[in-house]
Amino acid sequence: MALTTLTPLAYTGRCCTGTRVGRGGPARPGRARRWQGRILVGSGLALLPWLGYLAGTLPPVEAIAWVTLDVLEAVALLAAGTRLWRADLRHRAPAAAAAVLLLADVCVDVATAAPGPELTVAAAMAVAAELPLAALCGWLARRRSA
């Protein structure tokens, strides 16, 4: 009985986590996937000190909103990055969530920034970090292979 439940896994070439299985076990991610995973994990970890800065400098009502948004971004980036790093096909959903959250963050940052240096910093952050990261996450979410 137990052999019949394991038979479909052997024919699909995938293990219980959805990763490809070959002769040597689960497939290892390629060099590009490992780098993409590192970028996402590094970005998620870089948000952690930023969360403390926001919580300490913003008024309480604003801090709750911004910290919540950035926590969600960090969780999505870390989930997508660690899954991508392990060649887990389930990286697509958190990558899509991270892309949407990053785009929302860019829109709100630019829309609420005061004209002058604050708007310049918001635009620079959007162009240099948030939009390229959102594009990478969107591309990873659409791509089917691990």
PyMOL commands that set and color helices and strands:
alter all, ss='L'
color gray80, all
select helices_A, chain A and resi 2-12+31-57+60-85+89-112+117-142
alter helices_A, ss='H'
color red, helices_A
select strands_A, chain A and resi 21-22+25-26
alter strands_A, ss='S'
color yellow, strands_A
deselect
rebuild
show_as cartoon
